[in-house]
């Protein structure tokens, strides 16, 4: 079964190429890291899947149909998330107010609603923080509750845009482990954008690497290699493995260095 399938996908804004002739498939239960330098188009790829932007050329199928905004079975955690409220929301109240997106404020919850929120809090290990004011929580604790929020509609695909930013190593490790466990337990595909692959190494099934309009998807040891990255960046890159960590050494070229077009 394929949850996301693309053929000859191309996206271009003016003279800048984001994707060129990229074909790929994502399956249930896969944990895929979307890697690449700033400006490579990692967040834009997520927006394509969300139906927030359209490809210039090619074919994209998400959950059996063309992408559209607000798909109920896609969970999304954007890179920058601000919680607005005139009062101190607890984590539980945040989930309650998000359960039915068409409602404003805090709804009256049915018995089933309360059971669902309780189940999601348990699945994300948020029992100890769910009833504390959201503003009082650490960055890692907030991310845990925001992750819980993405699970309210029982997603088949989870899109996480830089969820590890500004977290210390402990919270990175615990959040990655949680996401990986949820992916396997719920048979849910996860695409997670990041700059550094090392925090993700224990959980990854595949990596999708983007640079200069070119994207490659495969096993870590097949994609993150000196040969592959040197070809992608068109400059010498050395990939070193040391004590279960990966180090990429070399000069990254920016998107401005590439002047390709979708029809080339």
C-alpha positions in Angstrom: 0.0 0.0 0.0 1.2 3.5 -0.9 0.2 6.6 1.0 2.1 9.1 -1.1 3.1 8.6 -4.7 4.7 11.1 -7.0 5.9 10.8 -10.6 8.0 13.5 -12.4 7.3 16.0 -9.7 8.6 19.5 -10.5 8.2 22.8 -8.6 9.6 26.1 -9.7 9.2 29.6 -8.5 10.4 32.1 -11.1 14.0 31.1 -11.8 14.4 29.0 -8.7 13.9 25.3 -9.0 12.7 23.5 -5.8 12.1 20.1 -7.3 13.1 18.6 -10.7 11.6 15.4 -12.0 11.3 13.7 -8.7 9.5 10.3 -8.4 8.9 8.6 -5.0 6.5 6.6 -2.9 5.9 6.6 0.9 4.4 3.6 2.7 2.5 3.0 6.0 4.7 2.9 9.1 7.7 4.5 7.4 9.8 7.1 9.2 11.4 9.3 6.6 13.8 12.2 7.4 13.7 15.0 4.9 17.2 16.5 4.9 19.0 19.3 3.1 20.4 22.8 3.5 18.4 26.0 4.2 16.3 26.9 1.1 16.4 23.4 -0.4 12.6 23.1 -0.3 12.0 20.7 2.7 9.1 22.7 4.0 7.8 23.3 0.5 7.7 19.5 -0.1 5.4 19.2 3.0 3.2 22.0 1.6 2.9 20.1 -1.7 1.6 17.1 0.2 -0.7 19.3 2.3 -2.2 20.8 -0.9 -1.0 24.3 0.1 0.9 24.7 -3.2 0.7 22.9 -6.5 3.5 21.3 -8.5 4.6 23.0 -11.7 4.7 19.7 -13.5 4.2 16.0 -12.6 1.8 13.8 -10.7 1.2 13.7 -6.9 -1.3 11.4 -5.2 -1.8 11.5 -1.4 -4.1 9.0 0.3 -5.6 8.0 -3.1 -6.4 11.4 -4.4 -4.9 14.8 -5.4 -3.7 16.8 -2.4 -6.1 19.3 -0.9 -6.1 21.6 2.0 -7.4 20.4 5.3 -7.2 16.7 4.7 -8.5 15.0 7.9 -6.1 12.2 7.8 -2.9 14.2 7.6 -1.4 15.5 10.8 0.9 18.6 10.5 3.2 20.3 12.9 4.5 23.5 11.4 8.0 24.8 12.1 6.7 27.9 13.9 3.7 27.4 16.1 2.2 30.1 18.3 -0.6 29.5 20.8 -2.9 32.5 21.1 -5.2 32.7 24.1 -6.6 35.3 26.6 -6.1 32.8 29.4 -3.7 30.1 30.5 -4.5 27.0 28.5 -3.4 23.7 29.9 -2.3 21.0 27.6 -5.6 19.2 28.1 -7.5 22.4 27.2 -5.4 22.8 24.1 -6.3 19.3 22.9 -10.0 19.8 23.8 -10.2 23.1 21.9 -8.6 21.4 18.9 -10.6 18.2 18.8 -13.4 19.7 16.7 -11.8 22.3 14.5 -15.1 23.9 13.6 -15.8 24.9 17.2 -14.6 28.1 18.8 -13.3 28.2 22.4 -13.5 25.3 24.8 -16.3 22.9 23.8 -18.5 20.7 26.0 -16.9 17.3 25.6 -18.8 14.1 25.1 -17.8 11.0 26.9 -16.1 9.7 23.7 -14.3 13.0 23.3 -12.9 12.8 26.8 -11.8 9.2 26.3 -10.1 10.1 23.0 -8.1 12.9 24.6 -7.2 10.7 27.5 -6.0 8.0 25.1 -3.9 10.4 23.1 -2.3 11.9 26.2 -1.4 8.3 27.3 0.0 7.4 23.9 2.2 10.4 23.9 3.3 10.0 27.5 2.0 13.4 28.4 0.1 12.5 31.6 2.4 14.5 33.9 2.2 17.7 31.9 -1.3 17.7 30.4 -2.9 19.7 33.2 -0.2 22.3 33.6 -0.3 25.7 31.9 1.1 25.3 28.4 3.2 28.5 28.9 4.9 27.0 31.9 6.2 24.0 30.0 9.7 23.5 28.5 10.3 23.4 24.8 10.4 19.6 24.8 7.2 19.3 26.8 5.4 21.7 24.5 6.5 19.7 21.5 5.1 16.5 23.1 1.7 18.1 23.5 1.7 19.7 20.0 2.5 16.2 18.7 -0.5 14.9 20.6 -2.6 17.6 18.9 -1.6 16.3 15.5 -3.0 12.8 16.4 -6.5 14.0 17.2 -7.9 13.0 13.8 -6.2 9.6 13.6 -3.8 10.6 10.8 -2.4 8.2 8.3 0.4 10.6 7.4 2.3 12.8 9.9 4.3 15.8 8.6 6.7 17.4 11.1 8.6 20.5 10.1 11.8 20.9 12.2 10.2 19.6 15.4 13.7 19.1 17.0 14.8 22.8 16.6 15.9 24.4 19.9 15.6 21.2 21.9 18.4 19.8 24.0 19.8 16.3 23.2 17.6 14.6 25.8 14.4 16.0 24.5 15.4 15.3 20.9 16.1 11.7 21.7 12.9 11.2 23.7 10.7 12.9 21.0 12.3 10.9 18.2 11.7 7.7 20.1 8.1 8.7 20.7 7.5 9.5 17.1 9.1 6.3 15.9 7.0 4.2 18.3 3.8 6.0 17.2 4.6 5.5 13.6 4.9 1.7 14.0 2.0 1.3 16.5 -0.4 3.3 14.4 1.0 2.2 11.0 1.4 5.9 10.2 3.9 7.4 7.7 6.1 10.1 9.1 8.0 12.8 7.1 10.2 14.8 9.4 12.4 17.7 8.2 15.7 18.3 9.9 19.2 19.7 9.4 21.0 17.1 11.4 20.4 13.4 10.9 22.2 12.2 14.0 19.3 12.6 16.5 17.2 10.5 14.0 19.6 7.7 13.4 18.0 5.1 15.7 14.5 5.6 14.2 15.0 6.1 10.4 13.7 3.9 7.7 14.8 6.1 4.8 16.1 9.6 4.1 15.0 12.0 1.5 17.8 14.4 0.7 17.2 17.7 -1.2 19.6 20.2 -2.7 19.6 22.4 -5.8 16.3 21.0 -7.1 17.5 17.4 -6.9 16.0 15.0 -4.4 17.0 11.4 -3.6 15.2 8.9 -1.4 16.6 5.7 0.0 18.4 4.0 2.9 20.7 6.3 4.9 23.9 4.4 3.9 22.8 4.6 0.2 22.0 8.3 0.2 24.3 10.0 2.7 27.6 9.1 1.0 30.6 11.1 -0.1 29.8 10.3 -3.8 26.1 11.1 -3.7 26.5 14.4 -1.8 29.4 15.5 -3.9 27.3 15.0 -7.0 24.3 16.8 -5.4 26.3 19.8 -4.3 28.7 19.7 -7.3 31.6 20.1 -4.9 33.7 17.7 -2.9 31.9 16.4 0.2 33.2 13.9 2.7 30.9 11.8 4.8 32.4 10.3 7.9 31.0 7.7 10.3 32.3 7.9 13.9 30.8 6.4 17.1 27.4 5.9 15.6 27.3 9.5 14.3 27.4 10.9 10.8 29.5 13.9 9.9 29.2 15.7 6.5 32.2 17.9 5.7 32.4 20.3 2.8 31.2 23.6 1.4 27.5 23.7 0.9 26.4 25.5 -2.2 23.3 27.6 -2.0 20.2 27.4 -4.2 21.3 30.6 -5.9 24.2 28.7 -7.4 21.8 26.5 -9.5 20.1 27.9 -12.6 18.0 24.9 -13.8 14.5 24.9 -15.2 11.8 22.2 -15.0 11.9 21.6 -18.8 15.6 21.2 -19.1 
